[in-house]
Amino acid sequence: MKPLLRRVSAPASAPVSLTWNGLPLQAHEGDTVLTALLLASQQLRVTLGEGSPRAGFCLMGACQDCWVQTANGARLRACSTAAEDGMELVSAQPGELACK
């Protein structure tokens, strides 16, 4: 699947590695979790019922559209949480793989 975002230039910050539903992701220090996810996929999740793709809404922590979970169950906002090396993230909907 083609990612939703692409970098226009290489960042000067150090790379970080994290996982999304067990799949490896690459980010850079200073990237948000949402940035890392959308550099790898076209969507963060799908809506319940309709199954429409969602990629975040406000992108500044005011809405409820980008909640994800850590592997140990803690919830966090993907748009306002910095990506950290070794993060293990899962979708809020078990069994869904946003990155394909």
Legacy VTK file of the C-alpha trace (Angstrom):
# vtk DataFile Version 3.0
C-alpha trace
ASCII
DATASET POLYDATA
POINTS 100 float
0.000 0.000 0.000
1.235 3.459 -0.856
1.792 5.682 2.225
-0.329 8.804 2.758
2.681 11.008 3.613
6.152 11.249 2.165
9.188 13.197 3.302
10.393 15.927 0.999
13.860 15.955 2.560
15.817 13.739 4.914
15.566 14.836 8.554
18.757 15.642 10.439
17.491 13.887 13.581
18.350 10.342 14.600
16.181 7.449 13.378
13.951 5.509 15.767
12.377 2.078 15.323
8.916 1.130 16.526
6.251 -1.431 15.673
2.587 -1.156 14.669
0.576 -4.362 15.119
3.876 -6.247 15.049
5.103 -4.647 11.817
8.314 -2.567 11.893
8.143 1.206 11.363
10.892 3.780 11.000
10.615 7.337 12.259
12.965 10.116 13.312
13.360 11.870 16.650
10.763 14.621 16.768
8.212 12.742 14.648
4.840 12.037 16.188
3.444 8.515 16.259
0.871 9.610 13.661
3.628 10.848 11.337
5.399 7.493 11.594
2.173 5.606 10.880
1.168 7.737 7.900
4.661 7.526 6.398
4.018 3.763 6.225
0.293 3.563 5.468
-2.640 5.475 3.994
-4.721 5.198 7.143
-4.554 4.955 10.894
-7.755 2.938 11.288
-11.153 2.349 9.753
-14.492 3.535 11.127
-16.742 1.085 12.881
-19.669 -0.026 10.775
-18.803 1.543 7.421
-15.126 0.603 7.412
-14.115 3.990 5.975
-10.410 4.854 6.251
-9.365 7.423 8.875
-6.001 9.160 9.080
-6.564 11.498 12.002
-8.842 14.546 11.954
-7.575 17.639 13.771
-3.909 16.543 14.031
-3.453 18.639 17.191
-4.948 16.585 20.036
-8.392 18.210 20.189
-10.515 15.416 18.683
-10.734 11.710 19.515
-9.775 10.319 16.101
-6.185 9.146 16.543
-6.192 7.060 19.729
-3.862 4.052 19.591
-2.611 1.684 22.256
0.757 0.519 23.438
1.307 -3.242 23.538
0.666 -3.162 27.300
-2.749 -1.467 26.793
-1.991 2.183 27.581
-3.901 4.584 25.304
-2.216 7.562 23.652
-2.981 10.161 21.002
-0.919 9.402 17.921
-0.962 13.029 16.735
0.572 14.522 19.879
2.808 11.720 21.174
6.444 11.672 20.122
7.638 8.442 18.505
10.201 6.733 20.716
12.680 4.017 19.907
11.302 0.599 20.850
7.637 1.623 21.058
5.258 -1.273 20.475
1.911 0.055 19.262
-1.325 -1.687 18.362
-4.508 -0.454 16.751
-7.476 0.262 18.975
-9.388 -2.372 16.999
-7.825 -5.803 17.604
-7.020 -7.751 14.461
-6.862 -4.684 12.214
-3.634 -4.121 10.301
-3.421 -0.528 9.093
0.036 -1.028 7.561
-0.098 -3.550 4.737
LINES 1 101
100 0 1 2 3 4 5 6 7 8 9 10 11 12 13 14 15 16 17 18 19 20 21 22 23 24 25 26 27 28 29 30 31 32 33 34 35 36 37 38 39 40 41 42 43 44 45 46 47 48 49 50 51 52 53 54 55 56 57 58 59 60 61 62 63 64 65 66 67 68 69 70 71 72 73 74 75 76 77 78 79 80 81 82 83 84 85 86 87 88 89 90 91 92 93 94 95 96 97 98 99
